[in-house]
Amino acid sequence: MSELTAGVTVSADPSAGFGIAGKVALVTGAASGIGRATAELLARLGAKVTAVDINGSGMAGIDLGDSGVTDVADLSVPRACDQVVASLLARERRLDILVNCAAILRRVPIAQVDAALWEKMMDTNLLSQFAMCRAAARPMRKQNSGRIVVISSTAAFNGGANASSVYAIGKGGSLALAKSFARQLAAYNVTVNVICPGGIDTPMGRFGFTDESWAAHYANNVPLKRAGQPEEVAKSILFLVSDWGSYVTGHTLDVEGGLMLR
């Protein structure tokens, strides 16, 4: 075994649950949508999951198994991100997986965007990801292992549909953020990757659509003729945080039914 492969475990046995069992995972934006689906999937595979959201009541009923923990925090404030990670480390002594799903969406034309909206969107969608990645990187460097997934969006490539331009700008920043962390953390056996969902059937995704316009939008624009389900994105995240994704870093994976075809 060479120095480059020392300490790297690659499992090829699907019955091993992708190597997730016993891992300590932190999932943000876990009250609904992609975050909730991801937290529950990782818990079903045996991870010790801490699910975080600003909406504490929204996490009611989340199924994290016997070892799961919920934490309520406003991650748009960097010190709150540090506190979430510190609390997790006090319980578990390590952090193996971070999945950054927390985000908000406001559909406002550029001409109507004021400084307050800009700050709120950027702090929630981009600053929170930076602060969470930075906080998670500290224990991961010490462990010489870790998996980070940042949720961006296809909006980063198309400017955002239905007046979601500020959201799109922030999600474009998520791409550069992830690549920067991927480059700096690779020497510590920490991978950092990006998922770009398209239209996913979540409360946030449906914001600004009627049921009729939602169905018509995907029937007319997506080759698979439908929106995605949160569980479909969670399964893609699972690959990237698992033993099977051990040699993937700095990568952007579209999960969008063929919308981008790139």
Secondary structure, DSSP 8 states (H G I E B T S, - for coil): --TTTTT------GGGGGG-TT-EEEEESTTSHHHHHHHHHHHHTT-EEEEEES-TGGGTT----TT-EEEE--TTSHHHHHHHHHHHHHHHS---EEEE---------GGG--HHHHHHHHIIIIIHHHHHHHHHHHHHHHHT-EEEEEE--THHHH--SSS-HHHHHHHHHHHHHHHHHHHHHGGGTEEEEEEEE-SBSSTTTTTT--HHHHHHHHHHH-TTSS-B-HHHHHHHHHHHHSGGGTT--S-EEEESTTSS--
